[in-house]
Amino acid sequence: MEGLTDTLGSTAWMPRWAVGVALLATATLLAAWLHVLAFPAVSRMLPPARRALLTRARLPSRMAVVVIGIALTGLFAPLTPTQMVFARHSVFIAVIALLGWFAMTALHVWAVLHLRRFKLDSEDNLLARKHVTQIRILQRAAGTLIVVITVSAGLMTFEGVRQYGVSLLASAGAAGLVIGLALQPMLKNLIAGIQIAVTQPIRIDDAVLVENEWGNVEEITSSYVVVRLWDWRRLIVPLSYFLEKPFQNWTREGAALIGSVILYTDFTVPIPDLRAELEEVVRSSNLWDGRVVGLQVTDFKENAMEIRMLVSASNSAKAFDLRCEVREQMIAYVQDRYPHALPRLRTEMSNGHAPGQPRLSMS
């Protein structure tokens, strides 16, 4: 303390406010320098997996050290009353911002640690998609709430804003109604996001059919959903859409799907041979999941017979590829083995004879 007193005494020629500002600036630089030295040492003490997460706390921890340094320096710095009030208010706002920052960092670290147990790229990723969807939506909702509370707490430290808020709440039915109407779209989507996180009509990486477009759910934000279409386009859909309008979710309870292939042939084709060929085709394909394979005659048209083939696959992408493979190989089989059984157009032409006489027939 004597050294500090001597130092302050040697600056008697400087204005009081300048001494205070110089001390606060020195404390800020010293605190930041100490953090730069100490943070890597603390980081090296942690395992590599936790070390990566600690980097998220680098900036808020540096801010915390600086705030502590400024607060301690303010206890003995020769500040004027106005400067003292300003410094205390600034430190108070910084502490509020710091708490919000730490809350956001803790939320992110918790989400990362929780989701490390689930892999979206696994073959059976239903459980992973459930947790990823819930965590990401709730993380965004909680982050929005933290920001709102932090900003509100910071603004309420200003006397004018606080009085305005109190008078607004005291006077105000109409103002609250106007604000509520203005925020209705944002609040609607925020509530819809929470509902989707809980009920989960869609999840991350779900295969969906929306507005006659097929794709996978790529991202769920606090206000909209990004659907990556099959041709790499992105369809942006409001969150409320999935609660108000019907859509198809092909992976709601599982990713396995049954695909159908329609084949039109002449009535003379041998159905048992086609059924045996279909079974051989799917058994030789690595896209088939071994569950469903079947062939049935489902309809008779005027000039052809409709044959429906059913095959199953572990997910929608494999089901589509398997359908294409079955379609190509089955038509090649019919062309090779039973070319006469391809669909034909039959007509009858009269040769001008009287009724009852034989007619020429073409097929």
N, C-alpha and C positions, 0 to 999 in steps of 0.2 A: 504493500500500500504506500510506503514511503517513496518508493521509486515512481509509482504512479502519480503521487502528489508532486514530486519534483518535475516529472514530465509535464504535468498540467501547468505547473508554475512557470516552466520555460516557454510556454505558449501564451503568456499573459499579454503579449503584444497583439495577439489575434482576437478578432471579435468572438464573443461567446458562442454565437450560433455556428461560426466556422469551425471552432474546436469540436463542438458536438457532432457536426456533420462529418468531420474528418475521423473522429473516433468510430462512428457508425460504419463509415466506409471501410476503415481498417478492420473492424470486426467482421464485416461481410467477407472481405477478401481472405482473412485469416481462417474463418470457418470453412469457406469453400476449399481452401488449400488443404486443411486438415482432413476434409472429407475425401479429397482426391487421393491422399496418402492412405487413409484407413480403409476405404471401401474395397480396393483390390485385396488387401490382407484378409479382410473378413470373407470375401468371396472365395479365396483359395482354401479356406477352412471347411467349405461345404463340398458335398459330392457333386459331380458334374451335372447330374439331373437337376438338383436344386440350384446350382450356380446359374443356370440359364434363366430360371425364374427370378433370381435375385436381381438380375439386370433390370427388371421392370421397376424395381424400387430405387434405382440409382438416383433419378432426378428428385422424387419426393423426399428421399432421405437427405439429399444435399440441401433441399429447401428447409427441412427440419433443423439441420445443423446451423444453417444461416440464421433462421428465426431465433433459435436459442442464443446464438452469439449476439444478435442485435438486442434481444431482451435483456441479457446480462449486462451488456454495455450501457444500455439505457438507464440502468440503476445508478450509475455514478457519472455519466456524461453531463457536462455543464450545459444542458439545453434550456432554452427559454420556455416559459409556460406554454406558449403556442406550439413550439416544437415538441414538447413533452406530450401534449394532447395528440398531436398528429402522429408521433411515433407509437404511442400506445394503441391508437386506433388502427394504424397500419399493421402492427403486430397481431392485433385481435383478428383483423380480416385475414391475415396470412395464416393464422392458426385454423380458422374456419376452412379456408381453401385447402390447407394441408390435410385436415381431417377428411374432406371430401376426396382428395387425391389418393390418400391411403386407402379409403374405402373402395374406390374404383380399382386400385391395384390389388387389394385383397380379393375382390370379386373375380378379377381376371385370373389370379393365381389359383384360386379355388376351382374355377371352371376348368382350367388346364389340367390340374391334378386329377380332377374327377373324370375327365374325358380320356385320360391316358389309358384307362382300362378297356376302352372300346375302340374297335377298328372298323371304319366304314368300308375298307377294301377287302374284308373277309367275305367268304362265300355266303355264309348265313349272317347277315348284318342287321337283322330286324331289331334286336335288342340295342345294338349300337345306334341305329337311327332314332330309336325312341329317346335315348338319353341325350344324344347330340341335339335333337330338336328342342327338347325341354330346356336344356341348359342354355342354349344360344338365345332362345326367346326370353327366358326369365332373366338372363344376364343383361340383355338390352333393356328390358323393363326396369330392372333394379338399377341399372346405370342411369337411365333417364330420371328415376326417382331421386337418386343421389345428387345428380346435377341440379335438379329443381330445389331440393332442400338446401344444398350448399349455397346456391345463388340467392335464395330467399333469406337464408340466415345472414349472408353478407350484406344484402340490401337493408335488412332491418337494423343494422348497426348505425345507419344514418338517420339522424333525428327527423329530417324532413320526410324521408320515405316512410319511416315508421308511423308518423302522424298521419300521412296520407293514407296508408293502409288501414289504420284504425278508423279514420273518418269514412273511408270507402265502405268498410264493413258495417259501420254504424248506420250509414245513410241508405244503403244500397241494394235494393232489390233489382232495379232496372239494370244497373251496371253489371251485376252478377249474371243476369240473363243474357246480356249482350256478349259478355266474355264466354259464357257457356256455349252460345250458338257459334261464336267464332272458333272455339276450340273443338267443336263437335267432331269434325273429321279426324283430328288427331286422337281425341279420346276414344272415338269409335274403333279406330285401328289398334290403339293400345290395349283396349279391353279385348278386342278380337284376338290379339296376339297372346294374351294370357289364357283365353279360352282354348286356343289351338295348342298351347303348351300343355294344358291339362288334359283335354279330350283327344288331341292328336288325330284329327281327320287327315292331316298330311304330316310327313316327316321329311327330314333332309334325305335326298337321294331317292325318294319315292318316285315310281313311274306313274304319271298321271295323264289323263286326257282332259284338257281344258279348252273350251271354245273350239272344239274339233281339232286341236293341236296336241300331238303326243310329245312328251318330254319327261325330264327328270327334274325334281325340285333341287335347285342348286343352292339357294340361299333364302332364309326367312329373316327379314328385318323387322323393325318395330312398326312398319307401316305397309310393307308390300312383300310379295313373294316373287323370286326370280326363278322361272322355269326354263331350263336349258332344253330347247327343242332338238329333235333328231338331226336337223341339218345345222346345228350350232347357233341358230338364232336364239335370242332371249325374249321370253314373253313375261312382261311385268304385270302382275295381278295384285290388286289391293287385298290386304289380309281379310277384310270383311267378305270378300267374294266367296271364300271357302266355307263361310258359315251361312250364307244367304242363298247360294245357287248350287244346283247339283253339278257334280263332276265325277269322273271315274278315277279311282285309285287302284292301280293294278297290283300294288304291293302292300295293301293295308294290313293283312295278317300274315302274309308270306309272299315270297318273290316268285314261287313256282306258278306257271301258267300253262293252260291247254290251248294249243293253236289248232286251227282248222284249215284244211286245204280242200278246195272243191275241184273235181275233175269231171268233165263232160265227155262221154264216150257213146259209141253206138250200142244198141241193145244186145249185140252179139258177143261182147267182151266177156270172158270168163271171170266172174267175181272172185272165186277162191284163189285163182292165180294172182290177181291184183292184191288180195289181202296178204298172201304169202310174200309177195315182193315188197310190200310196204313194211312188213315186220323185219325183213332182211335189211332194208334201207336204214331203218331207225336203229337197229342193233349195231350196224357198222358205223354209226355216227357218234362222235364224242359230244354232240350237243344234246342228245336225248338223256333224260334223267332216269329212265327205266321204269316209269310209272304207268303211263297211259299210251296205248297205241290201238287204233281201231279203224275199221273201214266199213261203211254202210251205204247202201243205196237209199238216198233220202228223197228222191223225186224222179218223176218221169216227165220229160218235156215232150213236145210234139215230135222233135227230130233227134233227141238225145236223152241219155240217162244221166242223172246227177248222182255223183258218188262223193260222199264226204269222208275225209280222212282226218282223224284226230291224233295229235301227238303232243307230248308234254315236255317241258324244259324247266330248268331251275330258275330262270329269270326271263324277263320280257325280251331282252336282247337276243338271248339264245333261242327263245321260242320263235322269234321272227326269222333268224337265220335258218333254223331247222325247217320251218315251213317252206322257205325258198328252196332248200336242199331237197325236200320231199317232192315239191312241185316239179323241179327240174328232172329228178331221176325217174319219177313215175311217168311223166309224159314221154321221156326217152325210152322207157321200157315198153310202153304201148306202141310207140312208133316202130320199135325194133321187132317185137314179138307179134303184135296184133295190129298191123297197119290198117287192115280192113275195118278195125273197130273204132277208128276215129270218127267223130260226128259226121253224118252224111245228110244231104238234102235230097229227099225222095220226091219225085214228081211223076205224074201220069199224063201221057199225051194221047189224045184221041187221034186215030188214023182215018177218021171220017166214015167209019162203018156205022151201020144202023145200030140202035140199041140192042143189047144182047149179044152182039158179036165181040170177039176178043179184042183187046187193046194192047198197044205196045207199052211196056213198062221200062222206066229208066231209074237207076239208083246210083 
